[in-house]
Amino acid sequence: MAEKKESYSEEELNEMIVWFNNHADELPKEMQINKSAFTPDLKLTVESCIMQAKQCLGNYKMAGAFRLLQQIKAKIEDNK
């Protein structure tokens, strides 16, 4: 049985931050992130999620901000 990863590491978060910094000019103004999450200001949402992910580092119950960043990144990469 595969081991379930409970949280993200500081290294993963730093890699995500670098990715968003390198792709800041590719961010659309708004995005339907998933079925239940829409943002009219994607840059602000990314900044807010990064701040929350930093504060919640190591707390698997509060990994939602990091998961949103992963979804945003995947959606941007899929649209290339």
Contacts in CASP RR format, 6 or more apart in sequence:
PFRMAT RR
TARGET T0000
AUTHOR 0000-0000-0000
METHOD contacts of the structure
MODEL  1
MAEKKESYSEEELNEMIVWFNNHADELPKEMQINKSAFTPDLKLTVESCI
MQAKQCLGNYKMAGAFRLLQQIKAKIEDNK
6 60 0 8 1.000
7 57 0 8 1.000
7 58 0 8 1.000
7 59 0 8 1.000
7 60 0 8 1.000
7 63 0 8 1.000
8 53 0 8 1.000
8 57 0 8 1.000
8 58 0 8 1.000
8 63 0 8 1.000
8 66 0 8 1.000
10 57 0 8 1.000
12 66 0 8 1.000
13 50 0 8 1.000
13 53 0 8 1.000
13 54 0 8 1.000
13 57 0 8 1.000
13 66 0 8 1.000
16 50 0 8 1.000
16 53 0 8 1.000
16 66 0 8 1.000
16 69 0 8 1.000
16 70 0 8 1.000
16 73 0 8 1.000
17 50 0 8 1.000
19 73 0 8 1.000
20 27 0 8 1.000
20 46 0 8 1.000
20 50 0 8 1.000
20 69 0 8 1.000
20 73 0 8 1.000
23 76 0 8 1.000
24 43 0 8 1.000
26 76 0 8 1.000
27 42 0 8 1.000
27 43 0 8 1.000
27 46 0 8 1.000
27 76 0 8 1.000
28 42 0 8 1.000
29 40 0 8 1.000
29 41 0 8 1.000
29 42 0 8 1.000
30 38 0 8 1.000
30 39 0 8 1.000
30 40 0 8 1.000
30 41 0 8 1.000
30 42 0 8 1.000
31 38 0 8 1.000
31 39 0 8 1.000
31 42 0 8 1.000
31 45 0 8 1.000
31 72 0 8 1.000
31 75 0 8 1.000
32 38 0 8 1.000
33 39 0 8 1.000
33 45 0 8 1.000
33 68 0 8 1.000
33 71 0 8 1.000
33 72 0 8 1.000
33 75 0 8 1.000
34 71 0 8 1.000
37 68 0 8 1.000
37 71 0 8 1.000
39 45 0 8 1.000
42 72 0 8 1.000
45 68 0 8 1.000
45 72 0 8 1.000
46 69 0 8 1.000
46 72 0 8 1.000
48 65 0 8 1.000
49 65 0 8 1.000
49 66 0 8 1.000
49 68 0 8 1.000
49 69 0 8 1.000
49 72 0 8 1.000
50 65 0 8 1.000
50 69 0 8 1.000
52 62 0 8 1.000
52 65 0 8 1.000
53 63 0 8 1.000
53 65 0 8 1.000
53 66 0 8 1.000
53 69 0 8 1.000
56 62 0 8 1.000
56 63 0 8 1.000
56 65 0 8 1.000
56 66 0 8 1.000
END
